[in-house]
Amino acid sequence: MTSFLRSDRSKAVAIWLFVVAALVLGMVIVGGATRLTDSGLSITEWKPVTGAIPPLSPADWQAEFARYRQIPQYAQLNAGMSLHDFKIIYWWEWSHRLLGRVLGVVFFAPFVVFAIRRDLPRRLFLRLGGIFVLGAMQGVVGWWMVASGLTGRISVAPERLMVHLGLAFALLGMLIWTAFDAWAGAARQTLASPWGRRAAGLVGLVYLQILLGALVAGNRAGLVYNDWPLMNGRLIPGDYATGGLWGTLAHSQGAVQLHHRLVAYLLTMVAVGLGVAAWRSRELARESKLLAAGVAGAVLVQAGLGVVTLMAHAPLALSIAHQLTAAGVFTLAIAFAWRVRRP
């Protein structure tokens, strides 16, 4: 049976995957800026292929603008907007979608070339197929998210934003882990210790915090309760419970911000505790210790940045920096979890 590989490792494949991961990170940042500038609903149709071509004539722009004026966001938020202002929000959303198309090509084209050349480690072939499927799903979920804001709302549903961002970070984590595997080759042995479970738990906690952050963003909850450590002088906000259990968990500004704060405190304690324990461990390699310390330090920076962003009423630059740092924390946690599994 013909093998898919010429060797167990491929630095070229690893570099390709790291580049794709960087593009995913770019998608996250541009997507965050698109949301913060209220640009995400400016393109009201989903055209996976022809949508790559923007309006090219004044008539095209007028038609695009006319479609936007039919949705609730225009009537309730941007009534009277000029064509010039519409073009600004349009280009944000178009850039986000174009980057998604570029990402698909940058993943798929080298994948085919590497497969034909038999440069893909066979043990990674199925996983790479899963990454491709997940990336394709992300496009569908992105439109599902946008569609929620075209009728009856002036913004996308927070829970759909959470799913969209969660898939992006899942894709980022899979790409980074697979790139490490391609670079280093198969492990000759797997380190049997509690550190694998601890590191996996840390990754899960970081991921949960990212999902909660998406709910904060989707509900614009960073624009309320801008004092710290209390919330309008109280431990629990007065409007915590709103519209039943689901309404509280997904749509209450007070609740989603409180949950994000509480998990931030827990994550900080766990990350610092694991960092100290890892540094003192005689079992872990030096690289693992450095990564654990890196996660702890990044979490502390992210916690401080989160407080500053909140108290400054979530300006664009600080909000993007907060999201970028979250990606850095997640990447370091993935690297730590991967490294502790190898002696």
C-alpha positions as CSV (number, residue, x, y, z in Angstrom):
1,M,0.0,0.0,0.0
2,T,1.4,3.4,-1.0
3,S,2.4,5.5,2.0
4,F,1.3,9.2,2.3
5,L,4.7,10.2,3.7
6,R,8.4,10.2,3.0
7,S,9.3,10.7,6.6
8,D,7.6,11.0,9.9
9,R,8.1,14.7,10.1
10,S,8.1,17.7,7.7
11,K,9.2,21.2,8.6
12,A,7.7,22.5,5.4
13,V,4.3,21.1,6.5
14,A,4.8,22.6,9.9
15,I,5.6,26.0,8.5
16,W,2.6,25.9,6.3
17,L,0.3,25.1,9.2
18,F,1.8,27.9,11.3
19,V,1.1,30.3,8.4
20,V,-2.5,29.1,8.3
21,A,-2.7,29.5,12.1
22,A,-1.5,33.1,11.7
23,L,-4.2,33.7,9.1
24,V,-6.8,32.4,11.5
25,L,-5.5,34.7,14.2
26,G,-5.8,37.5,11.6
27,M,-9.4,36.5,11.0
28,V,-10.1,36.7,14.7
29,I,-8.6,40.2,15.0
30,V,-10.3,41.6,11.8
31,G,-13.5,40.0,12.9
32,G,-13.3,41.7,16.3
33,A,-12.6,45.0,14.7
34,T,-15.6,44.4,12.3
35,R,-17.9,43.8,15.3
36,L,-16.5,46.7,17.3
37,T,-17.2,49.1,14.3
38,D,-20.7,47.7,13.8
39,S,-19.7,46.6,10.3
40,G,-20.7,43.0,10.4
41,L,-24.2,43.4,8.9
42,S,-23.2,45.7,6.1
43,I,-23.2,42.9,3.6
44,T,-26.6,41.3,3.7
45,E,-26.1,38.4,1.2
46,W,-23.9,35.3,1.3
47,K,-22.1,34.7,-2.0
48,P,-19.2,32.4,-1.2
49,V,-17.6,32.9,-4.7
50,T,-18.9,36.0,-6.4
51,G,-19.0,37.9,-3.1
52,A,-15.2,38.2,-3.4
53,I,-15.8,41.0,-6.0
54,P,-16.8,44.3,-4.3
55,P,-19.1,46.9,-5.9
56,L,-17.3,48.3,-9.0
57,S,-19.6,51.1,-10.1
58,P,-21.7,53.8,-8.5
59,A,-24.8,51.8,-9.4
60,D,-23.4,48.7,-7.7
61,W,-22.7,50.7,-4.6
62,Q,-26.2,52.2,-4.6
63,A,-27.7,48.7,-4.9
64,E,-25.6,47.4,-2.0
65,F,-26.5,50.4,0.1
66,A,-30.2,49.9,-0.7
67,R,-30.0,46.3,0.6
68,Y,-28.4,47.5,3.8
69,R,-31.1,50.2,4.3
70,Q,-33.7,47.4,4.4
71,I,-32.5,45.8,7.6
72,P,-33.3,47.0,11.2
73,Q,-29.8,48.1,12.0
74,Y,-30.0,50.9,9.5
75,A,-33.4,52.1,10.6
76,Q,-32.6,51.9,14.3
77,L,-28.9,52.7,14.5
78,N,-27.7,54.3,11.3
79,A,-30.7,56.1,9.8
80,G,-29.5,58.9,7.5
81,M,-26.1,57.3,7.0
82,S,-24.3,58.6,3.9
83,L,-22.9,56.4,1.2
84,H,-19.4,57.4,2.2
85,D,-20.0,56.1,5.8
86,F,-21.6,53.0,4.5
87,K,-18.5,52.2,2.4
88,I,-16.4,52.4,5.6
89,I,-18.3,49.6,7.4
90,Y,-18.7,47.7,4.1
91,W,-14.9,47.5,3.6
92,W,-14.4,46.1,7.1
93,E,-16.9,43.2,6.5
94,W,-15.7,42.6,3.0
95,S,-12.1,42.4,4.2
96,H,-13.1,39.9,6.9
97,R,-14.8,37.7,4.3
98,L,-12.0,38.1,1.8
99,L,-9.5,37.0,4.4
100,G,-11.6,33.9,5.0
101,R,-11.5,33.1,1.3
102,V,-7.7,33.6,1.3
103,L,-7.4,31.4,4.3
104,G,-9.3,28.6,2.5
105,V,-7.0,28.8,-0.5
106,V,-3.8,28.9,1.6
107,F,-4.9,25.8,3.4
108,F,-6.3,23.8,0.5
109,A,-3.8,24.4,-2.3
110,P,-0.7,23.4,-0.3
111,F,-2.6,20.5,1.2
112,V,-3.2,19.1,-2.3
113,V,0.5,19.7,-3.3
114,F,1.9,18.1,-0.1
115,A,-0.5,15.1,-0.6
116,I,0.6,14.6,-4.2
117,R,4.2,14.8,-3.2
118,R,3.6,12.4,-0.3
119,D,5.1,15.0,2.1
120,L,2.2,14.7,4.6
121,P,2.9,12.5,7.6
122,R,0.3,9.8,7.3
123,R,-0.6,10.0,11.0
124,L,-1.7,13.6,10.4
125,F,-3.7,13.1,7.2
126,L,-7.0,12.4,8.8
127,R,-6.5,15.3,11.3
128,L,-5.8,17.7,8.4
129,G,-9.0,16.6,6.7
130,G,-10.8,17.4,10.0
131,I,-9.2,20.9,10.0
132,F,-10.5,21.4,6.4
133,V,-14.0,20.4,7.4
134,L,-13.9,22.6,10.5
135,G,-12.7,25.6,8.4
136,A,-15.5,25.1,5.9
137,M,-18.0,24.9,8.7
138,Q,-16.7,28.2,10.0
139,G,-17.9,29.9,6.8
140,V,-21.4,28.5,7.2
141,V,-21.5,29.4,10.9
142,G,-20.3,32.9,10.0
143,W,-23.3,33.4,7.7
144,W,-25.6,31.8,10.3
145,M,-24.4,34.4,12.8
146,V,-24.8,37.3,10.4
147,A,-28.3,36.1,9.4
148,S,-29.4,36.5,13.0
149,G,-29.0,40.2,12.8
150,L,-30.8,40.9,9.5
151,T,-34.3,40.6,10.9
152,G,-35.7,41.6,14.2
153,R,-32.3,42.6,15.7
154,I,-29.7,45.4,15.2
155,S,-26.8,43.1,15.9
156,V,-26.0,39.4,15.7
157,A,-27.2,37.0,18.4
158,P,-24.6,36.7,21.2
159,E,-24.8,32.9,21.3
160,R,-24.1,32.7,17.6
161,L,-21.1,35.0,18.0
162,M,-19.9,32.7,20.7
163,V,-20.2,29.6,18.5
164,H,-18.4,31.5,15.6
165,L,-15.5,32.6,17.8
166,G,-15.3,29.2,19.6
167,L,-14.9,27.4,16.2
168,A,-12.2,29.9,15.3
169,F,-10.2,29.2,18.4
170,A,-10.8,25.4,18.1
171,L,-9.4,25.7,14.6
172,L,-6.4,27.7,15.8
173,G,-5.6,25.1,18.5
174,M,-5.8,22.2,16.1
175,L,-3.5,23.9,13.6
176,I,-0.9,24.8,16.3
177,W,-1.0,21.3,17.8
178,T,-0.7,19.6,14.4
179,A,2.1,22.0,13.3
180,F,4.1,21.0,16.4
181,D,3.5,17.3,15.6
182,A,4.7,17.8,12.0
183,W,7.8,19.7,13.1
184,A,8.8,17.3,15.8
185,G,7.6,13.9,14.4
186,A,5.8,11.2,16.4
187,A,6.7,11.0,20.0
188,R,8.9,8.0,20.8
189,Q,7.1,7.7,24.1
190,T,4.3,9.6,25.8
191,L,5.0,11.0,29.3
192,A,2.7,9.3,31.8
193,S,2.0,11.9,34.5
194,P,-0.7,14.1,35.9
195,W,0.7,17.0,34.0
196,G,-1.1,16.0,30.8
197,R,-4.4,16.2,32.5
198,R,-3.5,19.5,34.3
199,A,-2.4,21.1,31.1
200,A,-5.6,19.9,29.3
201,G,-7.7,21.4,32.1
202,L,-5.9,24.7,31.7
203,V,-6.6,24.7,28.0
204,G,-10.2,24.0,28.7
205,L,-10.5,26.8,31.2
206,V,-8.8,29.3,28.8
207,Y,-11.3,28.2,26.1
208,L,-14.2,28.6,28.4
209,Q,-13.1,32.1,29.3
210,I,-12.8,33.0,25.6
211,L,-16.4,31.8,25.0
212,L,-17.6,33.9,27.9
213,G,-15.7,36.8,26.5
214,A,-17.7,36.3,23.2
215,L,-20.9,36.6,25.2
216,V,-19.7,39.8,26.8
217,A,-18.8,41.2,23.3
218,G,-22.1,40.1,21.8
219,N,-24.1,41.8,24.5
220,R,-21.9,44.9,24.6
221,A,-21.5,44.2,28.3
222,G,-18.2,45.9,28.4
223,L,-20.0,49.2,28.1
224,V,-21.8,48.7,31.5
225,Y,-20.6,48.2,35.0
226,N,-17.3,49.9,34.3
227,D,-16.1,50.0,37.9
228,W,-13.9,47.3,39.4
229,P,-13.7,45.1,41.5
230,L,-17.4,45.8,42.3
231,M,-20.2,46.2,39.7
232,N,-21.8,49.5,40.2
233,G,-20.8,49.3,43.9
234,R,-22.2,45.8,44.3
235,L,-20.8,42.2,44.2
236,I,-23.7,41.0,42.1
237,P,-25.3,43.4,39.6
238,G,-28.9,44.3,40.1
239,D,-30.0,43.1,36.7
240,Y,-28.3,39.8,36.9
241,A,-31.4,37.6,36.2
242,T,-33.1,38.5,32.9
243,G,-35.7,36.4,31.1
244,G,-35.2,33.0,32.7
245,L,-32.2,30.7,32.7
246,W,-31.2,31.1,29.1
247,G,-31.9,34.8,29.0
248,T,-29.6,35.2,32.0
249,L,-26.8,33.0,30.8
250,A,-26.7,34.4,27.2
251,H,-28.4,37.8,27.2
252,S,-28.1,39.5,30.5
253,Q,-25.3,42.1,30.4
254,G,-24.8,42.0,34.1
255,A,-24.7,38.2,34.2
256,V,-22.3,37.6,31.3
257,Q,-19.9,40.2,32.6
258,L,-20.0,38.8,36.1
259,H,-19.4,35.2,34.8
260,H,-16.4,36.5,32.7
261,R,-15.0,38.2,35.8
262,L,-15.4,35.2,38.0
263,V,-13.8,32.8,35.5
264,A,-11.0,35.3,35.0
265,Y,-10.2,35.1,38.8
266,L,-10.3,31.3,38.7
267,L,-8.1,31.2,35.6
268,T,-5.6,33.5,37.1
269,M,-5.2,31.4,40.2
270,V,-5.0,28.2,38.3
271,A,-2.5,29.5,35.7
272,V,-0.2,31.0,38.4
273,G,-0.5,27.9,40.6
274,L,0.4,25.6,37.7
275,G,3.2,27.9,36.7
276,V,4.8,27.8,40.1
277,A,4.2,24.0,40.5
278,A,5.7,23.3,37.0
279,W,8.7,25.5,37.8
280,R,9.4,23.5,40.9
281,S,8.8,20.1,39.3
282,R,11.7,17.7,38.8
283,E,9.6,15.8,36.4
284,L,9.1,18.4,33.6
285,A,11.7,19.4,31.0
286,R,12.9,23.0,31.0
287,E,10.8,23.8,27.9
288,S,7.7,22.8,29.7
289,K,8.6,24.9,32.7
290,L,9.2,27.9,30.6
291,L,5.9,27.5,28.8
292,A,4.0,27.1,32.1
293,A,5.7,30.3,33.3
294,G,4.7,32.0,30.0
295,V,1.1,31.0,30.4
296,A,1.0,32.4,33.9
297,G,2.6,35.6,32.9
298,A,0.3,36.0,29.9
299,V,-2.8,35.4,32.0
300,L,-1.7,38.1,34.5
301,V,-1.1,40.5,31.6
302,Q,-4.5,39.6,30.1
303,A,-6.3,40.1,33.5
304,G,-4.8,43.5,33.9
305,L,-5.6,44.5,30.4
306,G,-9.2,43.3,30.8
307,V,-9.6,45.5,33.9
308,V,-8.1,48.5,32.0
309,T,-10.3,47.9,29.0
310,L,-13.4,47.6,31.1
311,M,-12.8,50.8,33.1
312,A,-12.0,52.7,29.9
313,H,-15.4,51.7,28.5
314,A,-13.9,49.3,25.9
315,P,-12.3,51.5,23.3
316,L,-11.4,49.9,20.0
317,A,-7.6,49.7,20.4
318,L,-7.8,48.2,23.9
319,S,-10.6,45.8,23.0
320,I,-8.6,44.5,20.0
321,A,-5.5,44.2,22.2
322,H,-7.5,42.2,24.8
323,Q,-8.7,39.8,22.1
324,L,-5.2,39.4,20.7
325,T,-3.7,38.7,24.1
326,A,-6.4,36.1,24.7
327,A,-5.2,34.3,21.5
328,G,-1.7,34.5,22.9
329,V,-2.7,32.9,26.2
330,F,-4.6,30.2,24.3
331,T,-1.6,29.5,22.1
332,L,0.8,29.2,25.0
333,A,-1.6,26.9,26.8
334,I,-1.8,24.7,23.7
335,A,2.0,24.6,23.4
336,F,2.3,23.7,27.1
337,A,-0.2,20.9,26.8
338,W,1.6,19.5,23.8
339,R,5.0,19.7,25.4
340,V,4.2,18.1,28.7
341,R,3.1,14.9,26.8
342,R,6.7,14.4,25.6
343,P,9.6,13.5,27.9
